[in-house]
Structures are given as structure tokens and as C-alpha cells.
Amino acid sequence: MAIIKCPECGNPVSDKAPFCPKCGVEIAGKIKPAATPPPPIPPTEKSDNPQSSNEENKKNGTKNVLIICLVIALIAGGLIFYFYRDAQVSKEQSEYEYAMKSADPAVLQAYLDTFTDAPKAHVDSIQAHLFMLQQGDKDWTNALVSNSKSLLEAYIANHPDSPHKAEAEHKIDSIDWATVSTTNTLDSYNTYLQDHPNGEHVDEAKDGIKSLNAKTIQPEEKQMLSSLFRHFFQSINSRDEIALTNTCETLMTSFLGKTDATKNDVATFLDKIWKDDMTNMNWHINNDYAIDKKEVGEGEYEYTVKFSAVQTKEFEDTSKNGKSLFRINAKVSPDDKISSFNMVKIVE
């Protein structure tokens, strides 16, 4: 006997019962019992189930993707590190070269602070350079405080690339100019211009030279004036009209009291001073020059000259022989010619 379900209402009932006690449907002899299903086969290691195989494939695929992603990430990280490291090395090299060319201690110290893992050779070079600059700062302080030209010049010679070079040159310029201002001579002004062709006081030095030239008689100027008047009187002694007139301007403001005198007036004077019975004449300059100088143009000067001269005369009648002292007052033009000449006999 087996318990089955009523085909009509599904109520459990014996297969031997004539009717379903619930719905009255005939059961005995009318219903075939269902075959008992075979027991399930236990799963083996290899399952032919497609769903299980798909899940396994999915797991394997996910694992492979993760591995690939990890490899890509490692490669990318390696590339990033490589390029970063390369950039850092390049930057360090650039900053090293810049620092080695710099004369600013702050730049070198910044390199040391920034690139703590720099190559030892670079660090040693920077530190040596920094020490040299720091030593240079001490030398600069000593030179600056001393206000000594020699120490400042020594500092520039020992530290030609120092950032203080311009200031040291300025100090030397100032020291030299102070000396020039005190001495106030042509030599000192010219020496300053030679030593400082682009100095801060070039214009003042040139003005100083101009001012001194305008009122100071230089040795070469005195020599020129002495030579001019010596030739003038020698020409009278030798009765050389051409040589005499060549010492004078074409038009003279005054000659022996005559205004606007010409060379003809000078020639007439020569004829008159030599008397018919005179056998010899000699003029001797006493070299007691008093010279004034006046600027009449850019670098052009007029000279006022005062001096004395002795005239010695010899005649056929020796009783007429004698000497006379004259005071001469003359002017000389910028062309080194006599532009005015007057003289007065001094009675002794």
C-alpha cells in the first residue's frame, strides 16, 4: 500500500482506498502509482554543469584581469618614477651649474638645503665655493672699514667676480677724487682721468683742468712766450724785417702807441731805431716775465706779458755808445703772435 495524492483535489490517500474521502473520486484500481525517482548522483570533481563551468571561468577571468591591472600599474609606476627621477637629476644638475656661477652665498646655501641627496662631488664643490665667498665677505668688510685704496684694490684683485666689485671701484674713485680735489693740480687731474676714464668725476676733472689752464701758465707756455720775444728782439738786432714782422699779427691792437697797427708799422719802427751812424745794437731780455692768461675761446688763450729789456747801442762816435732799460707791455694772441707791443724807457 502506498500513499498517493488524489488526482482531483491533491489530498493524501491510500492507493487501495475505493474513494477519496475528501472529494469522492474513485481511487482503487483507477490510479497508477508514480515511479520512485532514482537517488541523485553525487557531484564529481569535474562537472559537466555549464553554469558551474561559467562561474569558474568568470573567476579565472577576474583573476587574470587583476593580474594584468597589477602589471600595468607596476609598469606605470616604474615609468613615473623613472621620469620623476630623471627630472630631479636634471634639475639638480641645472641648479648646481647655476649655483657654481653665482657669487651670492644665499644661492649656494639654497642648493644645499634643497638637494640634500645631491652627488657628493657636487656638494663638496658647492661647500668649497660657499666658503670662498664667505671668506671674501670677511675681506670685503676689512677693506670697507679700512677705507684704504690699496686694500680695496687688493680685494678686487683677489675677488674679481665679487658682487661688491662695483662698490669697491666706487670707493676707490671717491678716494682718488678726494686727493685730486685737495691738490688741485693739472697732474692730479690728468692722473685721475687716466686711472678712471669712466669715473664718476670725469666732468669735474675736465672742468678743473680747464679752470687751471685758464689761469695757470704752464712751463711750455712760458717757453713759447720767451722764445717769441727773443726772436722779436734778435730780428731787431740783425735788422731782419721779415723775421721781425713774422713774430707779429697782421693787425695789432696797438704798437708803440699806434692803434690798429700793421706789419708796415713794425717795419717802419725797425728802420727808425737803426740810426745811420749806428754800428751795432743788442737787446737783452732780463727774463723777469709777469704773465697773465685769459681764455678767449674753447681751449684758446690770450697772454698779457710784462718784462724788462736792456738795449745796448754802439756808434761810429763811441762817445754816443750806451745802454737803456725799457719796460715792455705786450699781448700775445692764441696764434702765438704779438698782437700788442708797447715799451717805455726807464730813466735810471
C-alpha positions in Angstrom: 0.0 0.0 0.0 1.2 3.4 -0.9 0.1 6.9 -0.1 -0.7 9.0 -3.1 -2.3 12.3 -3.8 -5.8 12.4 -5.0 -5.6 13.4 -8.7 -8.7 15.6 -8.2 -8.0 17.6 -5.0 -4.4 16.5 -4.2 -5.4 15.2 -0.8 -3.2 12.3 0.5 -5.0 9.0 0.2 -4.1 5.2 0.1 -3.9 3.7 -3.4 -6.1 0.9 -2.1 -8.9 3.2 -0.9 -12.0 2.9 -3.1 -12.8 6.7 -3.0 -11.1 9.9 -2.0 -12.5 10.7 1.5 -12.5 14.4 0.6 -13.8 14.8 -2.9 -15.2 11.2 -3.6 -13.2 10.4 -6.7 -12.6 6.7 -7.2 -9.1 5.6 -6.3 -8.7 1.8 -6.1 -7.9 0.3 -9.5 -8.1 3.7 -11.1 -4.8 5.3 -10.2 -1.3 4.1 -11.1 1.4 4.8 -8.6 4.2 7.1 -9.8 7.6 5.5 -10.1 10.0 6.3 -7.4 12.7 8.7 -8.7 16.3 7.5 -8.6 18.5 8.9 -6.0 20.6 11.9 -7.0 24.1 11.3 -8.3 26.7 13.0 -6.1 28.8 15.7 -7.9 32.2 14.7 -9.1 35.3 16.9 -9.3 34.7 17.5 -13.0 31.2 18.7 -13.5 29.6 18.9 -16.9 27.2 21.5 -15.5 27.5 24.6 -17.8 26.6 27.0 -15.0 29.3 25.8 -12.7 31.8 26.0 -15.6 30.8 29.6 -16.4 31.3 30.6 -12.8 34.7 29.1 -12.8 35.6 30.8 -16.0 34.4 34.1 -14.6 36.6 33.7 -11.5 39.6 32.9 -13.7 38.9 35.9 -15.9 38.6 38.2 -13.0 41.9 36.9 -11.6 43.6 37.4 -14.9 42.3 41.0 -15.2 43.5 41.8 -11.7 47.0 40.4 -12.6 47.1 42.4 -15.8 46.0 45.6 -14.0 48.6 45.0 -11.4 51.3 44.6 -14.0 50.2 47.7 -15.8 50.2 49.6 -12.5 53.7 48.4 -11.7 54.9 49.4 -15.2 53.2 52.8 -15.0 54.6 53.4 -11.5 58.1 52.5 -12.7 57.8 54.9 -15.7 56.6 57.7 -13.5 59.4 57.1 -11.0 61.9 57.0 -13.8 60.8 60.2 -15.4 60.5 61.9 -12.0 63.9 60.7 -11.0 65.3 61.9 -14.4 63.7 65.3 -13.9 65.1 65.6 -10.4 68.6 64.7 -11.6 68.3 67.2 -14.5 67.0 69.9 -12.1 69.8 69.2 -9.7 72.4 69.5 -12.4 70.9 72.7 -13.7 70.8 74.3 -10.2 74.3 73.1 -9.5 75.7 74.8 -12.5 73.8 78.0 -11.7 75.0 78.0 -8.1 78.6 77.4 -9.1 78.4 80.5 -11.3 76.8 82.6 -8.6 78.6 84.9 -6.3 75.6 85.1 -3.9 76.1 82.9 -0.8 72.3 82.6 -0.4 72.0 80.9 -3.8 74.6 78.3 -2.8 73.0 77.7 0.6 69.6 77.2 -1.1 71.1 74.5 -3.3 72.5 72.6 -0.2 69.1 72.9 1.6 67.1 71.8 -1.4 69.2 68.9 -2.8 70.2 67.1 0.4 70.8 63.9 -1.6 72.9 65.5 -4.3 76.1 63.8 -5.5 78.9 64.2 -3.0 81.2 65.8 -5.6 78.5 68.5 -6.2 78.0 69.1 -2.5 81.8 69.4 -1.9 82.2 71.9 -4.8 79.3 74.0 -3.6 80.6 74.0 0.0 84.1 75.0 -1.2 82.6 77.8 -3.3 80.5 78.9 -0.4 83.4 79.0 1.9 85.4 81.1 -0.6 82.5 83.6 -0.8 82.2 83.8 2.9 85.9 84.4 3.2 85.5 87.1 0.5 82.8 88.8 2.6 85.3 89.0 5.5 87.9 90.5 3.2 85.3 93.0 1.9 84.4 94.1 5.4 88.0 94.6 6.3 88.7 96.6 3.1 85.5 98.7 3.5 86.2 99.6 7.1 89.8 100.5 6.4 88.8 103.0 3.6 92.2 102.2 2.1 92.8 102.3 -1.6 95.4 99.6 -1.5 93.2 97.2 0.4 90.3 97.9 -1.9 92.5 97.2 -4.9 93.8 94.0 -3.3 90.2 92.9 -2.7 89.2 93.4 -6.3 92.4 91.5 -7.5 91.6 88.6 -5.1 87.8 88.6 -5.8 87.3 89.7 -9.4 83.8 88.3 -9.6 82.6 89.6 -6.2 79.2 91.3 -6.0 81.0 94.1 -4.1 83.3 94.9 -7.0 81.3 97.8 -8.2 81.1 99.3 -4.7 84.9 98.8 -4.2 85.6 100.6 -7.5 83.2 103.4 -6.4 85.2 103.7 -3.1 88.5 103.9 -4.9 87.1 106.5 -7.3 86.0 108.6 -4.3 89.3 108.3 -2.5 91.2 109.3 -5.6 88.9 112.3 -6.3 89.3 113.5 -2.7 93.1 113.6 -3.3 92.7 115.4 -6.6 90.4 118.0 -5.1 92.9 118.7 -2.3 96.0 119.0 -4.6 94.1 120.8 -7.4 96.9 120.4 -10.0 96.9 119.6 -13.7 99.0 116.5 -13.0 96.5 115.2 -10.4 93.5 115.9 -12.7 95.2 114.1 -15.6 96.2 111.2 -13.4 92.6 110.8 -12.3 91.3 110.8 -15.9 93.9 108.1 -16.8 93.0 105.9 -13.9 89.3 106.5 -14.1 88.3 107.1 -17.8 84.7 106.3 -16.9 84.9 107.7 -13.3 82.1 109.5 -11.5 84.1 112.8 -11.5 85.3 112.9 -15.1 83.4 116.0 -16.0 84.6 117.7 -12.8 88.2 116.8 -13.6 87.9 118.2 -17.1 86.4 121.4 -15.7 89.3 121.6 -13.2 91.8 121.2 -16.0 90.0 123.9 -18.0 89.9 126.2 -15.0 93.6 125.8 -14.2 94.6 126.2 -17.8 92.7 129.4 -17.9 94.8 131.0 -15.2 97.9 128.9 -14.8 100.9 129.4 -17.0 102.4 126.1 -17.9 106.1 125.6 -18.5 105.6 125.0 -22.2 103.5 128.2 -22.4 106.3 130.3 -20.7 108.8 128.7 -23.1 106.7 129.7 -26.1 106.4 133.3 -24.9 110.1 133.6 -24.1 111.0 132.2 -27.5 108.6 134.6 -29.3 110.1 137.8 -27.7 113.6 136.5 -28.1 113.1 136.1 -31.8 111.4 139.6 -31.9 114.5 141.3 -30.4 117.0 139.2 -32.3 115.3 140.2 -35.5 115.9 143.9 -34.5 119.5 143.2 -33.6 120.0 141.6 -37.0 117.9 144.2 -38.8 115.8 141.3 -40.3 112.5 142.8 -41.3 110.8 139.6 -42.5 111.8 137.7 -39.3 110.6 140.6 -37.2 107.2 141.0 -38.9 106.6 137.2 -38.8 106.5 137.5 -35.0 103.6 139.9 -35.2 99.9 139.7 -36.1 98.8 141.2 -39.4 96.7 143.7 -37.5 97.8 144.7 -34.0 95.6 146.5 -31.5 98.5 148.7 -30.5 102.1 149.1 -31.5 104.3 151.7 -29.7 101.1 153.8 -29.1 99.6 153.4 -32.5 96.2 151.6 -32.6 95.3 149.1 -35.4 99.0 148.9 -36.4 100.1 146.7 -39.3 103.2 144.9 -40.2 104.3 148.0 -42.2 104.3 150.0 -39.0 106.6 147.3 -37.5 109.0 147.6 -40.5 109.0 151.4 -40.1 110.0 151.1 -36.5 112.9 148.9 -37.5 114.2 151.5 -39.9 113.8 154.3 -37.4 115.5 152.5 -34.5 118.6 151.9 -36.5 120.4 155.2 -36.9 122.7 155.9 -39.8 125.9 156.1 -37.7 125.0 153.1 -35.5 127.3 150.2 -35.9 125.7 147.7 -33.6 122.6 147.1 -31.5 121.8 144.4 -29.0 118.7 143.8 -26.9 119.0 141.6 -23.8 115.8 140.4 -22.1 116.0 140.3 -18.3 113.7 137.2 -18.1 111.6 138.9 -15.4 108.3 137.9 -17.1 105.0 138.6 -15.4 102.3 136.7 -17.4 98.6 136.8 -17.1 96.3 134.5 -19.0 92.7 134.8 -20.3 90.6 132.3 -22.1 89.1 133.8 -25.2 87.7 130.6 -26.8 87.4 126.9 -26.2 90.9 126.0 -25.3 92.2 129.3 -26.7 94.1 131.8 -24.5 95.4 135.4 -24.8 98.5 136.3 -22.8 99.4 139.6 -21.3 103.2 139.8 -20.8 105.3 142.3 -18.9 109.0 142.3 -18.7 112.1 144.4 -19.0 114.9 144.5 -21.6 118.3 146.3 -21.9 119.2 148.0 -25.2 122.9 148.3 -25.9 123.9 150.8 -28.7 127.3 151.3 -30.4 128.1 154.2 -32.8 130.9 155.3 -35.0 131.3 158.0 -32.5 132.0 155.9 -29.4 131.0 158.7 -27.2 127.4 158.0 -28.2 127.6 154.4 -27.0 125.3 153.5 -24.2 122.7 151.3 -22.6 119.0 151.9 -21.9 116.4 150.0 -19.8 112.9 149.5 -21.2 109.7 148.3 -19.6 107.7 146.3 -22.1 104.0 145.6 -22.0 102.7 143.3 -24.7 99.9 140.9 -25.6 100.2 137.6 -27.4 97.3 136.1 -29.4 96.1 132.4 -29.3 98.1 132.0 -32.6 101.3 132.7 -30.7 101.8 136.1 -32.4 102.4 139.5 -30.8 99.1 141.4 -31.0 100.1 144.4 -29.0 103.5 145.9 -28.1 104.4 149.0 -26.2 107.5 149.9 -24.3 108.7 152.7 -22.0 112.2 153.8 -21.4 113.1 153.8 -17.7 115.4 156.5 -16.6 118.0 155.2 -14.1 
